């Protein structure tokens, strides 16, 4: 099952679930997996309390979850060209 949900202050999240587990992916700061766990169970991913529902800005934020991004995040810093 897949649906659009509001989660922890982020209005544009995709919830993917079966009868046992769910993933919630926020598209407001990411894509970023922001929840992974059993339905109605503990979230296995950390969410920074002060960052819940926030977006934008020019500074780095530790929203939590897991970003769908390959490393390194700052290619120029390491002199790597693609």
C-alpha positions as CSV (number, residue, x, y, z in Angstrom):
1,X,0.0,0.0,0.0
2,X,1.2,3.5,-0.8
3,X,-0.3,6.8,0.2
4,X,0.5,10.5,0.8
5,X,0.5,11.4,4.6
6,X,1.4,14.2,7.0
7,X,4.2,13.1,9.4
8,X,5.9,14.9,12.2
9,X,5.2,18.3,10.6
10,X,6.1,17.4,7.0
11,X,3.0,17.5,4.9
12,X,4.3,15.7,1.7
13,X,5.4,12.3,2.9
14,X,4.9,9.0,1.1
15,X,3.9,6.1,3.3
16,X,4.7,2.6,2.0
17,X,3.5,-0.3,4.0
18,X,2.4,-3.9,4.1
19,X,0.5,-5.6,7.0
20,X,3.5,-5.5,9.3
21,X,6.0,-2.7,8.5
22,X,6.1,0.8,7.1
23,X,8.5,3.3,5.5
24,X,7.7,7.0,5.5
25,X,9.7,9.1,3.1
26,X,9.5,12.9,3.3
27,X,9.8,14.8,0.0
28,X,10.0,18.1,1.8
29,X,13.6,17.6,2.9
30,X,15.0,14.9,0.8
31,X,13.9,12.4,-0.4
32,X,14.7,11.1,3.1
33,X,13.4,8.0,4.8
34,X,12.1,9.5,8.0
35,X,10.4,6.4,9.5
36,X,11.1,2.7,9.4
37,X,9.4,0.2,11.7
38,X,6.6,-2.0,12.6
39,X,3.1,-0.4,12.2
40,X,2.3,1.3,15.5
41,X,5.8,0.3,16.7
42,X,9.0,2.1,17.4
43,X,10.7,4.2,14.7
44,X,14.1,2.6,14.0
45,X,15.4,5.9,12.7
46,X,16.3,9.0,14.7
47,X,14.3,12.3,14.2
48,X,15.8,15.5,15.6
49,X,13.2,17.0,17.8
50,X,14.1,20.6,17.0
51,X,14.1,19.9,13.2
52,X,10.6,18.2,13.0
53,X,8.6,19.8,10.2
54,X,11.2,22.4,9.2
55,X,12.4,23.0,5.7
56,X,14.7,25.4,3.8
57,X,17.5,27.6,4.9
58,X,21.1,27.9,3.8
59,X,22.6,25.9,6.7
60,X,22.9,22.2,7.1
61,X,20.3,20.5,9.2
62,X,20.2,17.1,10.9
63,X,16.6,16.3,10.3
64,X,17.2,12.6,11.0
65,X,16.2,9.6,9.1
66,X,18.3,8.4,6.1
67,X,18.9,10.4,3.0
68,X,18.7,8.7,-0.4
69,X,22.1,10.1,-1.5
70,X,25.4,8.6,-2.5
71,X,28.6,9.7,-0.8
72,X,30.5,11.9,-0.8
73,X,27.8,14.6,-0.5
74,X,30.2,17.4,-1.3
75,X,32.0,16.2,-4.4
76,X,34.1,19.5,-4.9
77,X,35.4,19.3,-1.4
78,X,37.2,16.0,-2.2
79,X,38.4,17.0,-5.7
80,X,36.3,14.2,-7.3
81,X,34.9,14.8,-10.7
82,X,32.1,12.8,-12.3
